Amino acid sequence: FWLTGEAKDSQDEVLSVDGMWSDVQDWVNKYGGVIHRGHTNKVVGRAVKVEKRPYDGPREEYHGIPAIRGKGYIFKGPSGKGRIFDETWTAMKNNDLVMVSLGGEGGEEKEVCEDDVCSVKHTRVERTDVVYEMALVERGANPVSDIVELNALAKGALSKPFADYADFDDCVERNSDKADPEAYCARIMRQVEGKDKDSF
């Protein structure tokens, strides 16, 4: 996913990537990279990696702007439980949740004149935010905050068998005697398919 980029958002503001970078790192490394279903109290996953890099996502008109790219996962509940996690993952696969939205506290603002013209039409507000959380949403304020790829092997939805198992759930079921069957099968999946489970 693309967390944010220095593009004018729906409120005519531009978030400074450099200005929020340390807060984004703290959000992941100190506070667990909490991901919510919408801006609610429903925690459905975690971000595990973020990096500053020029935007090269699907919206070509923004290529090259400073941006933050991330990687995360959606939780999977115990068998028969955790419906919110499965519903969230299905919504992402069905393109119902296609963007991310930052939750935080507005930081320092400054007006930046564009094209040496300081008029309402050519002035933007540049903000440095304090990041608390990320939400999966239908439509985000930042035009580049897209979920750009889903792990096709996630949530047991393997497109083909792996190793000697029909799918991930079959592996977990057949290895229930292991201390952590999901971790055991995820390791096999990484070795065989080169991919992690439940990630985007």
N, C-alpha and C positions, 0 to 999 in steps of 0.2 A: 504494500500500500504506500501511497504518497501521503505523508502526514500533513504537509503544508508546502507552499511555495510563495515566492514574492510576486504574487499576482493580485491585482485589485479584486477584492471579494465583493459579496453582495451588499455590503454596507459601505462600499467605496473606500475601504481601508486596505492597507498592505501590511502584513505581519513581517517583521524583520527576522529572517532566519538566524543571523548572527546574534541578534538580541535575545532570542528565546532558546538558543542551542543548549546552554548550560541547564536551563529548566527542563528541557526535553530529556536530556541525559539523566537528570535527577529523577524525573518521572519514571523512567525505565529502570535505572540501576538502584535507586534508593527506595522508591515507592511502589515497585512491582509492575509498572507499565499497565495499569488497570484499563481494560476495555469494557465499555458498557453497551448494552442494547439501547440505542437512543440515549438521550441525556436523562437517564433514569438511574435508580439505584440497582439495576439488574446487571451485575458483573458477569460477563460471559466469556472473558478471555484475558490474555496478557500480550503485550508487545515485548519481544525479547531482543530486538536489535534495531538500532536507528543509526543512520549515517547522513551527514551533510554531503550533497552532491548536486551538480547541475541537473535540472529536470530534463528527462528524456522519455517521458511517458507518452500516452496516446494522444494528448492534445498538442499537436505540433506547433501551434502558434505560441506556446509558452516554452518551447525547447531552449535550454540554456540558462533559464532564470535560477537563482539560488533556491534550493529546495531541501526537504528532509524526506528520505525514504526509510521505510521500516518493514519489519517482519514480525508476525505474531501468530497466535493460535487461539482457537476456540476450545473451551473445556469440553470434555466428554464425561457425562455423569455415569454412575454405576448402572449396570444393566437394568433397564426398566425405569430409571430415574433420570433426572437432568433434562427434562423435555425442553426447557428454554434454550439449552445449548444446541440441541438437534434442530429446533425451530429456527434458531439464528443461522446455523450453518445452511439449512435448506433455503432460507431467505437470501443468503449470499449467493448460493449456487443458482437461484432463480432470478437473479438480478433485481431483487426487491430492496436489498441493502447494498448500495454500490459505491458509497462514499464514506469518508470518515470526517468527523467534526471534533475540533479540540474544545475541551471544557477547561476554563481557567479564569483568571482574574486579569482584567485589563491593566496593562502596564503603562509606561511612559509613552506619550503621544507627541509627534511633531509633524508639522506640515512640510511637505516637500513639493516644491514647484517643479512642474514638468515642462520641458521645452522652453525654459526661461520665461514662461508666462505664469503669472500668479493670479489666476482667476478661479472662480468656483469650478469651472469646467476642467481646468488643467492642474488642479491641486489635489494631492492625495494625503491622507492621514497615514502615517507609518507608526505602527504600534509594536511594542515589545510586551508580550503576554507572559504570565506565569501559568504554566500548564499543570492541571490537576488530573485530567483524564482524557481519554479519547472515546468517542462514541461511533458506532456503526449506524449510518443514517441513509435514508432514501436520497436526500439532497443536502449537500454541505454548502457552507458559505464560500469556501475557497474553491475556485474553479479547477484546481489541479489535485485536490485531495481525493483521488480515486483509489478504489481497491482494484488493483490491476491484474492480479493473478491469484488463482486458488490452487491449492495442491489437489490435483484430481484423484489422489489416492486416499484422501482424508475421509474420516468417519466411516471407515470400512467399505467405501465405495470404490473398490479396486476395479479397474476396467478389465483386468485379466488376473488369473491366479498368480500367486507368487510363491516361490519355493514349492513345498508340497501342500499348500493350503489353498482353499477356494477363494478366501479373502481374509482381510485382517481379523474380522470377528471369528472366523473359523480357527485362525491361529490362536487367538486368545482363549477360545473355548477348549481347544485341544491341549492347551498348555496351562490349564488351571492349577496344576500342581506346583507351578513356579511361584516364587515369592512375589513377583510383579509381572504377570502375564503380558500386560500391555507394553511394558518397557522391553520385555524379551522380544515380542513380535515387532515392535518399532525398530529394534536393532537389526532384526532379520530384514525388515523392509528397507532400511537404509543400505544394508549390504547388497541386497538383490536389486533394488530399484533406484538406489541413489537419492531417495527423497525421504523427507520427514513426514510424519502423519499430522493431520489437523492443522496445517499451517497456511498462511496467506501472506 
